């Protein structure tokens, strides 16, 4: 019987078998596993050890590894591998491999071998008997029990009792063979005693029905899970996220106890599901945390602690799991254990952070008092990894928890000597002084800091200084600080001109409070944009001046840089916001489509029959997209007023003719359709080629009002959204041929719609 041991040990360790040093390269791992299949076991073993050190929960690699030893009849090595993997890989195929091995080695040992095999079955079903795919294992176990010899009536009675108990357990588990197991159980009871069978079957019938119904629901969640993926650290891929959500849905389902069984059995199923989940999401800290907290919520704090220990072994670099573990231990009074966890964070010199110092100071303050926290702070500030955050955290703790403003200010002053160049520290110190209502020292702090900070790092400090004056100062001091701020920051943005100007936006800033503004949101947007445009226009002017002077120095003649740089605001086409509608799919109802018809009403079908086949095909292929509907009259008026430029060369003419749907034709200078000359027909009585072209042009133009009107009616009846209108406008070249003052359907529609 396998015993729980630490997995993954031995062999070649976690060597870099991946490409580019990525040990979690799945493709490289699969290649190695296939290569190992072709090698003798003594050569393949180091490869398997490397793979399993990286993927310790990969059941398929463990199975492949152990089968290689089983093929050589190396039973001792096989037992060692099973003892390393079984309890960490609750995969039914691996466990069936185990039971086959046990049956083989005990096949010729008589009654002693049968007892060992029975114990192995019990051991197996205790761990994976709740698997939805464990039905065949239950059936195999029952068959094995029925085959055990029974010489005396007592042995026969004992065997029947054992078989009955296994049947009654099996039909309560929602597996893929639960219905077949029920039929076999009915036959078994009827073969023993019909009188007894009637009472037992009526008792277990509802339980079986519940298990069958739960399996159907359970299968829906199980089918969403990929059981062949390897456990790798989170990458954020779509497939990975889908797998994570699928497992969480299955866990939620199991936690709900849908079968309404006893709490102990239900908890075992949840535990089994978590263990299976961790085979694939082994490096996901949220799964480990949820698993531990589920145990803690159910009152099993020791089990939760063991889960955290396993989690830290799986993800040793996870600080957040260490904090969660320490928090749980502290909450149940295990102070020394929690302190050990904090010290492990601080003992990792290579990755020690200021946050670790801060959290340990807070922990010491909670558990050992003020003096212990102060003593550690004095040591921590000497550490190379100590940043200004440690000073701020300790000073805040002294002020808020110990109610000692003097100590807090002393800490801030001590830190000021070291972190004067840190804007964040200046702002925290200023906030502290504001809490003390010490406006005099706040001003002194700002003045001192701004005299030393470089302009590019002083933006936030100036902003806070201005806000401070808005609250504590008078009008004169407000205006003075704002002006100084403009002058100081203008040196970084090279915006010297705006430094001496006061804008309406400055007034808005002075007279706003929290989320209250002295203007409407529309006015505020306008002012912000005007300020942005002013600053950028100055930059463009300066850049254009420099470029122009450089060009003149070199004697270059051409368009000035300013003309090239400045945006042509007169040509910018902006959307008409008054025509916009806020998109909400719930507000828009698509056309009511009958499944027995093509999706159009009789009125629309009649109108479609009046159009040409190509136009009808175009309209029917427009996508039906839910969304805001544009004004159809506006869209059609834009289409009617649009003008395509005349073809400038043969290539453009060819493209235009291709888009208009007319084979081998172009556009004349006035926009009308031009067709190449054709040979005259022998029937000279008919009109000339030129007359044909004129007639075709007149005919197509005359058709415009009627076809456009029909198209508008169809669009309104069909309820096309913006997607349909867009498709119409974008595909217009295939249905329309635009001319100088209007538009017309092209003469040959079939070329554009085929």
N, C-alpha and C positions, 0 to 999 in steps of 0.2 A: 504494500500500500504506500503510495507516495507521501512524502512529508514535505511541508512547506519550507522551501529554501529560497535564498536570494537568486533571482534569475540573471542570466546573461553572462556569468563569469566564465573564466577560462579562455584558452585559445588566444586569438590574435587581437582581442580588444576591439575598440571602436575605430579601427583604421579608416583612413579616408579612401573609401572605394568609389566615391562619387566623382563626377567630373568637376574640375576646378576646385577641389577641396570640399565640395558639398557632400557630406556623408549621408544626407537624406535624399540623394538623387535616386528616385524610384526606378527610372529606366536602367541605371547602372546596376542597381540591386537585382533587378529581374535578370539581367544578363549574367551576373555572377551566379545566381541560383540555377540558371539553366546550364552553365558551365560545370557547376558542382555535380549535377546529375550524371555527367559523363565521366567523372573521375572516380578512382577508387576511394573508399571512405577515409583512408589515412591521408590522402591528399585533399579531399573535399572538406574534412573536418575544420581546418583553419578558416576556410571560406565561410562555412556555416557560422562559426564563432564570431567572425567579423560582422556578418549580416545580423545575427541575433543580438550582438552588443548594441547595434544601432536601432534595430527593430525588435525589442524584447517581447512584444505582444503579437508578433506575426505568426499566427497559428500555422499558416501554410508552410513557412520555413521550418518551424519546429517539426511538423509532420514529415516533411521531406528529409530532414536531418535524422529523425528517429527511424524512419523506414530504411534509410541507408544502413544503419546498424542492424536493424532486424533482418535485412537481407543476408547479412554475414553471420547471423545467429550469435551475435555478441550480446548476450542477455544482460550482462552487468552494465555495459555502456548504455544499453537501451533503458534500463531502470533509472540510471543516473539522469538521463535526458528527460524522461517523464517526470522525475521528481523536481526538475527545474522549471518545467513549463506548464504543467497541468493546471495548477491553481491560479496562474496568471493569464491563461488562455482558455476561457470557457467556450470553446468552439466545439460543436458536436462532432465534426469529422475527426478532430484530434483525439477526442475522448473515445470514439469508436475504434480508432487505431489502438488506443490503450487497452480497451477491453478485449480486442482480438488477440493482442499480445499476451494478456493474462490467461485467456482461455487456452492459448497454444502451449504455454509453458506448464500449465496445470492439467493438461489433457490426460496424461498418463500417471497421475499421482493418486488416483482413486478417490476415496471419500475426503481425504485431506485436500486434494486439489479442487474438488467441488465446493468445499467450504470457502477456500480462498477465492474462487471465482464468484461465489455468491457475495462475499464481502466486497469484492471489486465492483460488482453491479450496484450494490447498495451505496458504495462510496461515489460511484459515478452519478447515479440518479440524485444523490443528495446535492450535487453541485450543478448538474446540467439537466436535471429532470424537469425543470420549468421551461426549458427551451421549446419554442413552437415546433421545432423540427425533431424533437426527442421521441416522437411517437414510435418509430421503428425500434428504438432502444427499449422502450417499455415492452413492446411485443416480443423482442428477443429475450428479455429477462423472463417474461412469463413462460415462454417456450422452454427456456432453460430449467425453470423451476418444475414444470410438468415432467421434464425428462429425468429428474433426479429419482434414483431408486428408492422404493419404500417397501420394506420386507414385512414389517408388522402392521397391524391395523392402526396402532398409535402413530407410526411414521406416516402412514397414508393420510390419517386425519390431520396431522400436523402439516403435511405438504398441501392439502386442500385449503387449510386455513391460511397458509402463507400465500398461496395463489390468489385467494379471494381478497386478501388485504392489498396485494399489489394491484389487482384489477380496480379495486375501489379507489386507490390513490391515482391510478392512471386516468380514469374517466373524469377526474376532477381537474385535470390539467388541460388547458386549451391548446392542444397540439394538432398536427396535421393528420393524425390517425385516430382522433377521439371517437369518431363514429364507428370505425371498424372495431375499436376496442370495446365499445358498448355492445355491439352485436356479439362479439366473442364472449363478453361477460354474461349476456343473456343466455347464450348456449351453455356456458359453464354452469351457471346456477340451476338451469333446468335439468342438466344432466346429473346433478348431485341430488337435488330434491325439489320437486315442483312446488310443494307446499311452502318450503322455506324461500324458494325463489320469488314467489309472488309478493311476499312482504318486503324482501330486500330490493327487488327491482322497483317497486312503487316508492320506496324510500329514496333510491338513488336516481330515479328518472328525472326529477326536477334539477338535481345537481348536474346531471349530464347535459340537459338542455341548456343550462346556464353556461357551462363550459363550451358547448358548441357555438352558442351565440357570441361569447367573448372571443373565441378564436377567429370568427369571421371579422370582427372589429379589429382585433389585434393584427390580423394579416394585412389590413390596409396600411397600418403604420410600418410593419416590417418590410413590405414590398418597396417602400421608399428608400430603404437603406442599402448601400453597396457594401457587401460583406467581403469584398476582395481588396479593399484599399489598405495601404500601409499607414501606420501612425507616424506622421511627420509634424513638425512645429507649424503653427498656423501661418498660412500664406495669404489669407484673404481672398482666395479664389472663389468663384461662384459655386463650383461643385462642392468645395469644402464647406461653405456656408450652408448649402442645401443639406449636406449630410448632418451638420451640427443641429440644424433645426429639426430634421427628421428624428434624430435621437431624442431631442428634448420633447418632441410631441409624444414619442413612445413612452418616455419616462413619466410625463404628465398623465398619460392614459393609465399606466400601471399604478401610479400613486393614488389615483381615484378609486382603486379597488372595485373595478366594474363587476367582478363576479360576486362581490359581497361575501367573501370568505373571511375566516378569522384573521385577526390582526397579525399574528405571528407568521402565518403562511403568506399573507399579503406583503409583509415586510421582506420576507425572503425573496419574493418575486422582484420587488423593487431593487433589492441588493444585487440580485442576479443581473438585472437589466443594466444597472450602473457598471457592474464589472465587465459586462459585454461592451458597453459603450466605451469604456476606457481602453479596450483593446484597439480602438480606432481613433479615439480622441485623447490619446495618452499624454499629449503635450499641451492640452487646452486647460489652463488654470481654472476657468469658470466651472468646468465639469467637476474637477476635484473639490472645489469649494462647495458647490451645491451638494455633492455627495456627503462631505463632512458635516455640513449644516443640517442635512436631512437626518443624519444620525443624532446630532446634538438636539434637534427638535423633538426627536422620539425618546430623548432621555438617555441615550447611550453616549456619554461624553468620552469614555475610553475608546469606543469604536471610532468616534470622530477624530480623536488624537492620532489613532493609527492611520486613518485616511490621510491626515495632514502629513504625517511622516512619510508615507508612500508618495504623496504628491511632491514633497521636497526632494525626494530621491529621483523622481521622474523629471522635475523641472527645478534643478538646484539653484538656478539664477533668479527665480521668481521672488522678488522682494515682497510683493503684495500678499503672496501666500504665507510668507513668514510673519508679516504683520497680522494677518487673519488668525494664524495659529497662536501667536502670542496673545492676541486679544481674547481668544476662546479660553486659553489657559488662565489668563488673569481673571476672566469673568467667573470661573469656577473656583477661584481661590488658590490656584497652583502658581503662586508668585515666583517661586524659584525656577520653575520650568519656563515661565514666560521670560524671566530675566536671562536665562540661558539662551533663549532664541534671539533676544535683542543683542546679546554679546556675540552671537554667531554672525549677526549682521555687521557689527563693529569690528570683528576679528578679521574680516576679509579686507585687508589693507588695500588691495588692488581696486576694489569696487566700492569702498566706503564713501558715503555721501553725507552732505550736510543734513539731509532728511533723517538719516539714521541717528545722527547726534541729537537732533531736535526731538525725535520720538522717544529716544532713551531718556533724555532729560525730563520729558513729560511723564514717562513711566516712573522714573525715580521719584518725581514730585508726588505722584499719586500713591505710591506704595511705601516709600521710605521717608518722605518729608522734604522740607525746604533745604536742609543742610546737605543732604545727599545730592540733590539736583545742583546746588551751587558748586559743590566740590567737583562734580563731573564737568560743569560748564567751564570752570577754570582750566581743567585739563584739555577739554575739547577745543578751546580757542587757540591752543598752541599747535593743533593739528594742521598739516598742509591743506587738508580737504575742507577746512572750516571757511565758510563764506559768511557774508553779512547776515544771511538768513538766521544763523545760529544766534547772533547777538539780538536780532529783532525778536526771535521766539522767546529767548530767556527774559529779555526786558519786558515783553508783553505779559509773560507768565508772572513775573514779579509784581507788575502793576495790577493785573486783573485778579490773580489768585491770592497773592500775598498782601495785596493792598499797600504796597510799599513803593510810592512814586519816586522817592529819593534813590533807591537802588536801581530802579528802572532807568532814571535819567543818567545815573553814573555809568550804566552799561552802554547806553546810547552814546554818551560822550567818549567812552573808551573806544567804541567802534568807529567813531567819527575820525579818529586819527588814522585808522587803517582803511576805511572805506569812503573817504571823501569823494572819490571819483565815481562812486556808484549812485546814479540817480534814484534807484529804488530805495536805497538806504536813506537818502535825504528825505524822500517823501514819507517813509515810515516814521522817521524821527519828527518830521513836521506834524504828522497826524497825532503823534503822542503829545507833543507840546500843545496842540490845539485842544486836546482833551483836558489838559491842565489849565486851559484858558490863558496861556502865557503868550499873548500876541507879540510882546516885545522880543522874546527869544526866538519866536518863529521868524520874525522879520530879519533878525540877526543871522539866523541859520540860512535863510534864503540868500541873503546878501553874501554871506561867506561862501556858500556853495557855488553861486553863480559867478563869483569872481575867479573860481578855480576850475570849474567845469568847462571843457571845450564846447563851442557853440553847437556842434552836431549832437551832443549828448544832453543838452540842457533844455530841449523842447518841453518835456513833461514837467520839469521843475518850473519853468516859466509859466506853464499853464496852471499849475497848482498855486503859484505865487499870485497870479491874477485872480483865481477863485478865492484865495484867502483874502485879498483886498476887497473883493466884492462883499464879503461877509463882515470883515473886521475894520475895513478902512472907510474913509470918507470919499467924496467925489474926486477931490483933488488927487488923493493917493491912487485911486483906481485909474484915473486917466494917465497919471505919471507912469505907473507900472506897465500899463498896456503899451504906452509909447516906447518905453525901454525894451519891452519884449519884441516889438516890431523891429526896432533898430538892431537888436542882437540877432534875431533869426533871419533878418534880411541879408546878413553877411554870409549865411550858409546857402540861401536860395538865390542869391544875386539879384534880389528884387528890391533894389534901393529906392526906386520911385514910390512904391506903395508904402514905404516905411513912414513917410511924412504925411500920409493921407489917412483920414478917418472915414470909415465906410458905415453904411447903415447896418451891416452885419455885426459890427462891433457893438452897436447900440443894442441889437437883439441879444447878444451874448451877455451884456451887462444887466439887462432887465428881464432875463429869463430865470426861472426857479424850478429846479427838478424837472418835471415833465410839463411845466407851464411855460408858454411862449407868448411874447407880445405881438404875434402875427399869426396868420394862418399857415398851415403846412404848405400850401401852394406858394405863398409869398416867401416862406423860408427856402423852399427849393429854388425859387427864382434867385434869391440873394446868394445862395451858395454857388449856383451856377455862374452868376455874374462875377463873383469873386474869383472863381476858378478860371473863367475866360480871361479876366483882366491879367491874372498872373501869367497865363500861358501866352497871351498876346504879347506881353512884354518880352518874354523869352524868345518868341518867334521873331519879333522886331529886332532884338539884339543879334540873334543868329543871322538874320537876313542882312543886317548892316555889315556884320563881319564878312559874310560871304561875298557881298557886293563889292566891298572895298578890296577884297582879295582879288576879285575878278578884274576890277579896274586897274589894280596895280599890275596885273599880268597882261593888260590890254585885251582882255577877252570881250567879245561883243556877243550879246545874246540876251535872253530873258533874265531878269534880275532874280537873285535868290529869294528876295521877299515875295515876288510874284509867284515863285514856285512853292514857297513854304506856307504862305497864308492860305487858309481854307477858303474856297470859293463859296461863301455863305449863300450867295444868291442862287447857286445851282443845287444846293442841298435840298433834297426832297424829304420832307418830314411826314410822318404818318398823321392822318387826321384823327386826333384822339377822340373827337366828339362822336365818331362813327364806331369806336371800339366798344366791345361788350365783354364783360368779365366772363371767362370760360368756367362753366360749371356743367358737367355732363348731366346732372340731375335735372337741369332746367330744359334740356333739349330732348325731345322725343323723336326718334327716328320714324321713318315711314312705316305704316302698318303693312306688313307683307304677309300675304296668305301663302301657306306652304303648297297649296294646290295650283297656284298661278305663278307668273313670272315675277311678282312682287309689285306690280303697278295696278292702279285702279283702271276701270274700264275707260274713263275719260282720258287718262294718260295714254292707254293703248291706242285709242282712236287717233290721238294727235300724233303718236309715233308713226302710224301708218301713212300719215300725210307727208312725212319727211322722206328724204332719200335713204336708201339702205345704209350707206356709209355714215350718215349723220345719226341714224337710229342706233347703229352699232357703237358709235362713239359715246352717245348718251348712256346707253345701257352699261357700258364698261366704266363709267365714272364711279370712283369709290364712294361708298356711303359711310361717311365719317361723322361721328357725333361731335358737336362743338358749336360755337357761335356762328350764326348765319349772317353773311354780309347782305347789304341792300342790293338786290339783284339788278335793279334799274341803274344803280351807280356802276356796278361791274360792267354791265352791257354798254353803258355810255362810254366808259373808258375804252372798252374794246373797239367801239365804233370810231372813236376819235384817235386811236393809235395809228401811227404811220411807221411803216418799215422803211429805212433808208434805201434808196436805189442802189442796185449792185454797182460796185466800183470796178470790179474786174470779173474775169470769167469764173474764178473760183467762187466768189461771193454769189454770182448769178446762179451757179450750179447748185450751191447750198440752198439758196432761196427757192429755186424751182423744185428741189427735192422736198423741202419742207412744205411747200404749197400743194404738193400732191400732183403736180403736172409733170409728166415725164418729158425730159428734153425741152423745157421751156424756161424762160427767164422773165424779168420785169423790165418794162420800158421805163424811160426817165420819169414819166408821169405816174408810174406805179401800176399801170395796166398789165395784163398778162400778155406776154409776147411768145408766140410759137414760131419755130423755124419753118421756113417755106417747105411745102410738100409738092410732089409731082401732081400735075393736073390729071384729073380723071379723064377717061376717054369720053365720058358723057359730058360734053361741053355745055349741055343745056342747063346744068346746075350752076350755082353761084361760084364765084371765084374763091381762091384761098383767102384773100383779104376780106371778102365779104363774110366767110365763115368765121374768121377771127373777130370781126366786129360784132357779128350776131352772138357769138359765144360770150363776149365781154358784156354786151348789153343785157343778155339773158341772165348772166350770173349776178350782175348788179341789181337787176330788177327783182331778183329773188331775195334780196337782203331783208327788207322789212318783214316779209311774210315768215321767213325762216327764223329770224331773230325773235319775232313775236312768239312763234311756236316754242322755240327753245326756252324763252322766259316762262311760258306757261308750264312747260314740263318741269323746269327747275322748281317752280313754286309748288306744283302738285307733288313732286317727289320729296320736297323738303330737304334739298341738298344743303349740307353744312359748308363750312369754310373749306374743307378738304375737296368737295366736289367743285366749288368755284375755283379753287386753286388749280385743280386738274384741268378745268376748262380753259383757264387763262394760260397755263403752261403748255397745254396741248393745242392751243389755238392755231399754231402754225400748221397743224395737221387737219384742221377743220375749216380754217379761215385763210383767205388770201387778202391781206390788207393793201389798200391802195391809198392814193394821196389824201382824199378827204373822208374816207369811210372804210368799210370792209365788205368783203363778199365771200360767199362760199366758193371754194375753188372748183374749177370745172370738172376735175377728175378726183373724186374722193377716195376711190378704192385704193389708190397708191399709198395714201397716208394711213389708212386704217388696217391694211393687211398686215 
